[in-house]
């Protein structure tokens, strides 16, 4: 294939030597596995109802034909089978013969490609938009936005609650859901945890699975063999299963799982005792037990043991903004097909939008664009036909970042076959992360609305929640009908956790949706109690903790109030919130982090393998992840008392390495509290 040069942006080539030098500078290449799968789908679609035999596929599909002389038939069959599996995981149905036949013609029915039309009402469209604002995690929100585009279509995007210009009138049927859903936001773990959740949702119930896990107090991950029973959120994401090596039901926190979760191969033979225990397993009891408090003496002893004696010298730390791990092959194929569909359905999409939409690095975007550009097929006349990208991406990263991304010119695609392009422009079936995150958001909205039945809900809140529930349930039903059967049952039952509907959270939501000020009696991290008037903007669920985000009149700025530290609250219905607070409420909620004031101090913290995922909550500036899963970070704290309390609560899973004075105070406090407990 010959790369095309954009004459408007590329420097003029003086001779063939200059062109050769430009090619020699290439340092980013297409992902040939992705381009091959894309080429396979496009080639079969191009063939129409007649389809293609295996021989024709090997001869026409780019990256098959180029390797045909070097590759055995068996090797090609394995590659072909893998590519078909990747396309099927994206929801592309390739018709297969009942038995292996060389003359069988493989087909993709254009009528079955992509999502079927899902007409949405005005209220459902607005609820879909509001659901994207529930998630605070940037990558999860990007998955939701892609799902929103797939469902609402490539036309005018639905209004966003993050936009101040969207102000539904009180007479609009969509007004109620808009107000109710913006009261709640949540962040339930890292991208890795959500990846694990997606893997679980795709598995069959009661399937034997394997993964590496670091239990509380363990120093390194150990392999676990478990029969999957259920999964749910109770502050953290949990997997509930029957442990085959321990012969008993166990719960596993997903933030303590290392690496992928997958089926055991070969599947183990279950004993009669295992089968009886699985049949009798009480999953509800496992979830109820998660709310139990840990032994305070054990936590104090753990904190004391971790902080006694001099601290080990911290290792050299690297910047914390480490790149996320690479996506698996099937996810890359899914992303590139979805990206191509979006580009084909639009008049032009800026590279900056693609970076944000897919939460990828500039290098990965360049690889994806080159993969699309090198997707093609050869017709009966052996003329190659490839996808045209304008402006053509350069072949090296420096040119891409310093020119292509800076210019940010809209990108367009042109397919060799307009008919095939029309098919590929349709949104694929909902991606698994997109579908899962959307269903969790809708279930959480429904669950939160159920709390309006208690005495804490005002009449306005109850009416808003009724409208939200009806629209969310209707939308959830439409989505469930287009999901793979394996994902439906798993995903539709998962909500963001019990916090969304407990009494204290319902009270905080009522304060936000009421649009009025609240008087708080609040105990801060150092134990100081103050009384203040705040203007509520969001309720933010951050794992097991719930925050009221508000404009604080005492501090004259936005603040986060931990729900467990609110000692009393009194709504002030006659005192509406200010315009400043209303603008804050229209913006997406941000993770809680106190302002770095003059009293802030630097710390170096060591998180055990079992608590390594918690480090993200404390804004690491630099970090090192050890081979055994230990995570060491440098960050800052505003309150010494808050850090001491945190160490005591985590019972040795968190150790202060610097400063030494905090270590001494943790040791002294742990001894004092243990002495009180023993009296």
N, C-alpha and C positions, 0 to 999 in steps of 0.2 A: 504494500500500500504506500502511496506517496502522500506526504503531509502537505496540506495547502497553506500558503502564506498569505496573510491579510496584507494587501498592498498599502492600506491606509495607515497601519501601525507598525509594520515591520520595516527595519532599515533596508535601503536598497542594496541588493547583492551585486558586487562589481564583477565577479566572475565565478566559475565553478568551484574555485578554491575556497572562496568565502562561504559558499553553500555547504561544502564539506566540513568546514570549521564549525558552522552552526550546528550541523548534525552531531559532530563529535562532542558538543557541549551538553547533549541530552543527559539528564540525570533523574528523570521521572518517567516511568513507563506504564503503559496500560496494564491492568490486571487481566491477563489472558483468560483465566477461568471465567471471569465475569463477562468479558467480551464474547467468549465462546458460547456461554449459555444464552446471552442476548441474541447472538447470531442464529442460534438454533431456533429460538422462538420466532424471530423475524423470517427466517427461511421457510419454516413450515407454514406460517401464515401467508407468505408470498405465494406458495404453491396452491392455495385455495382448496376447494373441495377434493381435488385430486390427490393431495397429500404427497409425501415423499417416501420412497423405500429407504432402507438402511444404506444401500450403496449410493443412492442419490444424495442422501444427507452427508455422507462422508466425503462425497465429491464436491458438494456445493457450499457447505458451511465453512466459513473462514475459521482458521485455527484447527479444523479437522483436516482439510485438504492440504494445508501447508506442512502437516506432520505425517501425512499418509505413507510416505515412502520410508520413514524412520520407525514407524509404529506397527506392532503386530496387531492382528485382528482382535486377539483377546484383550490387549491393552486398550484398544479403541473402544471395545464393548464396555469395559469398566468405566472409561471416561464418559461415554455416551449415557450410561446408566446414572452416573453421578450428576450429570448436567440435567437429565430429566427430573431427578429427585429435587434439585435446586428449584427448577421451574414449578414443580408441583407444590413445593413449600410456599411459593408465592401465590398459589391459587390458580395456576395455569394448568388446565386439564389437557394432557396429551393422550390421545386415544391409543391404547395398547392392544396387541393381539393376545388372544387367550393362550397361545403357544408360540414359541419363537419361530418366526417364518421370515425368510429373506425377502419374499415378495410382498409382505405386508406394507401398507402405505400409512405412515404416521400422519395424523391430522390434528389441528387445533381449530375447533369450531369458533369462528369470530363472534357468533351470538352468545357464546358462553364465556368470552374473555372479559375479565374485569368484573367490577361490581354491577349488579343489576340496578336499574333506576330505583331510588328510594326517595320519593317525594316527601318533603318535610313541611310541616305547617310553620307559620311565623313563630309560634311559641317554641316549637321544637328546635328551630334554627337558632333562636336566641339562647335556649338552654344549652345547645351544643357549643355555642361560643363561650358561654359562662363556664362550662365544664373545663375548658382549657385554662381558666384562671384558678382553678382549685389547686392544681399542682404547682409547687414552687420550684421543683427541680428543673433546670433549664433543658436537659436532654429529654426528660419525660414530657415537658411542655411541647417540645418540638415534635415528638411522636403524636401528641394530641392534635397539634395543628395540622399535621399531615392527615390524620384520620378525619378531622373536620373538613378539610378540602375534599377528601375522597367521598364523603357523605353529602356535602352541600353542593359539590360540583365545582368546576373551574370558573364559574361566572363570578359575580360580585360576591366578595367574602362576607360572611355574616358579621354583624356588628360585634365589637369587642368591648368587654367591660373595662379594659385598660384605656379606652379612648374616652376623654372627657366630652367629646362631641356627641356621644350616643346618650341621649336622655329620653327614654320612652315616656310618653305622657301617661298620666294616671288612668286614662281611658283605654289605653292599649292593653290587649290581653297578655302581651309579653312583659308588661311592666312589673308584675309581681315576681316572676322568676328572676328578673334582673337584679332586684334588690336583695332577694333572699340568698341567692347563691354567692354574691360577692362578700357575704359576711364570713365565709369560711375559706381557709387555705391550708394546705398541709404539705409537709415534706417528710416522706416515709422512707428514708434510707438513701443509699448511694445508687449510682447507675449499676454497679455490680449486683446489688441486692435485687434490683428490678429485673436484671438479666436472669438471675436465678429464679425469680418468680415467673418470668415468661417461660423458662424451661419447665417448671413444675406444671404450669397451666396446659402445656402441650402433651403431658404424660397421661397415661391411662391410670385411673384409680386402682389401688391395690397392685401396682406394678413394682417389682423389686428394682431398686435404684441404688446407685453408689455415688459417694462424694467424700471429700476430705473436710474434716470438721475439727475446730479447736474448742473444746469445752471449757467451762469456767475453771480457771486455775491451771489449765494445761499450758505448756510452753511451746508446743508445736502441733500442727494438724495431724490427725490420724484418719485413716480410711474408715468409712462407715458403710454398712450394708443394711438397707432399710426397705420395708414394704410401705409404699406411700399410702397414707390414710386420708390426709387432708392438709390444708394450709390456710392460714388466716393472719390477720393483724391484730395485735393487742399491744399497741405502742411500738413494737418491733414486728417484723414479718417472721412467722414461725412455720416450720414444716412439722407436721405430726405424723409419726410413722411407727411401725413395729420393728424394733432393732433385732435383726436376725442373729447377731452375735451375743446379745444380752438377753434375748428371749422375752422382751418386755416392751411396752409402749414408751416412746420417748418423744420429747419436743426439741427441736433444733432451731436456733435463731439463724436467719439467713445471713446476717452480717458476720457470722462466724464460720460460714461455709467458704472454702477456698477452691477456686476452679469451678468447672462446670458440674452440673447434676445431670446424670443420664442413666438409661437402663443398664442393668447388669447383664453382661454378655460373657458366657452363656448364663441364662436365667437359672438361679439356684433352685434346687428341689426343696419345697417346704415340708417340714415335718407335720405330723398331726397336731402336735402341741402348738406350732406356729399358726396353723390354720384356725385352731380353736381360739387362740388369743386374738387373732385378727378379727374374727367374727364377733368376738365379745368386746372389742375395743370401744371405749366410751370417749369419743373425740371431744364432746362437750366438756367432760370432766377435765380433760387435758388443758383446754383453753381456760376454764375457770380457775385452774390451779396456777395459771400464770400471774394472776393478780395478787397472789400471796406475797407478803413481805419477807425479805431474807432475814436470817438470824443476825441481829445487830452486833452481837459479840464476835461472831465469825468475821464480819466485815471489819470490825475494829482491829482484830488480831491480824488480818491480812494487811491492812494499812500500816500497822506497827512494824510488821516483819519487813515490808517493802521499803520503809524509810529509816530503819535503824542502821547506824554506822555511816561512814562516808559514802557519798554517791560515786558510782563509776564515772569515769571521764566520758563525756558525750562524744560520739563519733562525728566526723565531718558531715554536715548536712547539705543537701542540694535544694534548689528552689522547689517549692511545693507544687507548682503548676506542672506536674508530670503529665504527659499525654496519656489518654485513656487507652486501654488495651484494644487491640485490633478486633474488628467484628469477625465472626465466623463466616465462612465462604457463602453459605446460603443467605446470610443477612446482607452481605455486600451485593449479591445478585438482586435481592429484593429492593435495596436502596437505589441501585442504578436504574432498574426498571421503573421505579416510582419517580425518580428524578427525570427520566426521559419522558414519562407520561405528562408530568407537570410542564416540562419545556414544550412539548408538542401541543399542549392545550392552550398555551399562552402566546401572546404576541411577542413576548420577550421577558426574560427573568434575569435580574442582575446577579452576578456571582455572590455579592454580599448576602442576598436573600437565600441562596442555596447553602451558604456556610451556616447561616443561622437556622434555617429550616431543618437541616440534617445534622447539625451539631458535629461537624467534621472539621479537620484542619485544612489549611490551604493545600498542603501536599496531597491529602486524600481527595479533595475536590478535583485537583488536576488529574490524578489517576482515574477518577470516575469519568471525567470528560474525555480523556484519551481512550478509556474503555468503550465509551459510547461511539467515539469517532472511528474506532477500529472494529466495530460490529458490522458485519456485512455478509453477503453471500454471492455466489457465482451462478448465473443463470445457465440455461442449456447451451448458450453460445460461449460460455466460459469468460464472460465479461464481469469483472467484479463491480458490485454496487455497494457503496458504503454510506453511512449517515454523514451528512454535512453539518458541521457546527460553525456558526458565525457569531462573533469573530472566532477564528480558529485558535485554540489554546496553544501557547508555546510549548517547547519540549523540555525546558528546564525551570526549576523552581524559582530562581532569582527573577527571571523575566516574568514569570507568572505573578509573583507577589509584588514586584516593583513597577510593573506596567499594567498587566491585565487586570489585577484586582484594584489597583489605584484608579484606573480609568472607569472600572465598574460598568462597562457598557452592557446593555441587555443582550442575553444569549438567546439565539433561536436555533432550532433544529429543522432540517429538511430531510425527509425520508425519500429514498429512491422510488418507492411505490406509495402514492398518496393513499391508496386503499389500505395498505398495511399501516401506514402512519395514523390513519383515523382510528384503527383498532388499538394500536399501542398508546394512543393518547388518552384512553379511558383509564380511570383510576383502577389499580389492582384491587384485589380483595384487601380488606383492612390488614395492615401489618400486625403481627402478633403483639408487639409492644404497644402499638397504637390502639388496637382493640381492647387490650387488657387495661391500659391506663384509662381509656374512656369509660369502660364499664365500671371500673372502680370509682371513678369520679361520679358517674350517675348513681351508683348504689349508695355512695356517701351522701349525695344530695337527698336521696329518698330517705335514707336512714336518719339524717339530720332533721328532715321535715317531720318524721314521726315523733320527735321530741316535742313538737308543738302541742301535743295532747296534754302535757302536764301543766301545772299551775304557773310555770315561769313564762309561758308564751302569751304575748299580747294578742288582741284580736287581729291587728294588722299582720303580725308575724304568722298567725295561724292561717290567714287567708293567703298570704304569699306562699307559704309552704304547701298549701293545698294545690295551688296552680303549678308550682315547681314539681311536685310529686306526679301530677297527672302527665305533664309534658315529659318528664324524665322517664317515667315508666313506659310511655308510648314509644319514645325514642329507643329505649333499651330493648324493647320487643322487636323493633325493626332491625336493629343491629344484630341481635342474636340470630335472626333468620338467615343472615349472610355469612356467618362465621363457620369455620370448620367444626364438625360435631364435637371433636375432642376439646376444643377451646370453650365451647358454649357453656357446658356444665360447670367447668372449673371457674371460668371468669365471672359468670353472672352472679355467683354467690359470694364473691369477695368484695367487702367494703373496706374503707380505710381504717376501720377499727372502732372499738366501743366508745372511744372518747367523743366521737361525733354526735352521740346521742345521750351521753350521761347528763345528769342534772346540772352540774357546774358549767359544762360547756354550753348547754342550752341557755343558761342565764346570761353567759357572755354574748352568745349570738343574739339574744333578744336585745341586749344593750346596743349592739352594732346596728341591727336592722331598725331599731327604734329611732336612730338619728338624733339621740339626745345625750347630754353629758351624764357622767356617772361620778359619784363621790366614792373614792376608794380608801380603805384603811389597809396599808400595804407594808409588808416586812421585806426589806431589801436583803441582799446577799450577806451583809455584815450583821444582820439581826436588828437593824434600826427600823422602827415603825413610824410611818408618817401618814398623814391624811392629806389627800389631794383631790382635785377635780380634774378628770380627764375626758377627752373627746374621742370615743372609740371609733376605730376604722376597720379592723380585721380581728377575727379569731384565727390563730395560727397553731396548727398541730404539728409539732416537731418530734416525731417518734413518740415516746411515752409522755412527753410534756406538752402542755397547752398554754399558750400565751394570749393575752389581750394586747393587741397593738393599738396605740392611741397617741393623740397629741396631748402632751402633758402640760397643763397650764403652769404648774409649779416649776418645771424644768424649762419651759418655753421651747419645746422641741419634741420630736417623735420618740416614744419610748416603748419598751416591751415589758409587760408585767406578767410574770410567771403565775399561772393560775393557782398553784399550790401555796403561793405566798400572799394571795389576796385574803385578808382576814375578814373583811366585810365590804359590801358594796351596796350603794343606794342610788337607784336611777333618779335623775332630775328631769322629769318629762317636760317641764316648762322651760327648760334651758337647752335649745338646739345647739348642735355642734357648729363650729365656724366654717367658713368657706375653705380655710386652709386644711381642715380635717377632711372635708368632703373631697378635695383634690387628692389627698393621700389615700382615701378609700377607693378612688377610681383607679389607682395604680396597683399592679400586682404586689402581693405581700412579699417582703424580703425576709431571709432567715434572721432570727434574733441575734443581735450583736450589740453590746453596749458601746457608746462612743468612747474613743480613746482619749481620755482627758489627761490633765497634768499629772495625776497620781498613778498612771499606768506603769507597770513594770514588766520587764522581759523575763520569760521563763523558758526552760527546756523540759519537756515532759516525755515520759516513757509510757506507752500504752502496751499492755500485754497483747498477745495474739488474739485472745478472746474479746478484747475491747478495742482493737485497732480501728474499726470503722467509726468509733465515737470521735476520733481525732478531728474529723471533718467539721464537727460542730464548734471547734475552737479556733477557726481561721488560721490554720498552719501557714507560717511564712516560709519556713524551710523544713525539710524532713528527710528521714531515711527509713526505709522499710527493710528490716533484716530478713535473711533467708528463713528464719523460724517464724516469721509473721509479726515480730515485735515492730512497733512503729514509734519512732522518736521524732518529735516536732519542736520547733521553736515558735513561740507566739507571745502574746502579751495578755495580762489580766489587769483589770481595773481594781479588783478588791482582793486583798490577801485572805480575808475571811472566807470569801466565796471559793477560792482555790483549796483552802484547808478543808472546808466542808465537802467539796467534791471528792477529794482524796479519801476521806473517811467513808463516803457513800459507796465508792467503787471498790473498797476492800482489797487494795493491793493490785488491782488491774490498772491503776494509774499511779505512777511514781514521779515525784518532782526530782529532777536531777540538778537544776539550777533555778533559783538561788538556794544556798545551803540553809539560810534562816527559815525558809518555809518548811524544809525537811524536818528541822528541829521542832518547829511548832506542830507539825502533823504528829510527830512521835509523842510529844508532850500531851497533846489533846487526846490521842488514842489511849494513852495510859490512864489519863484522868477519867475518861468515859468508861473504860473497862473496870476501873476501880468502883465507880458508882454502880455499874450493873452487878458487880459481885457482892454488893452489900445486901 
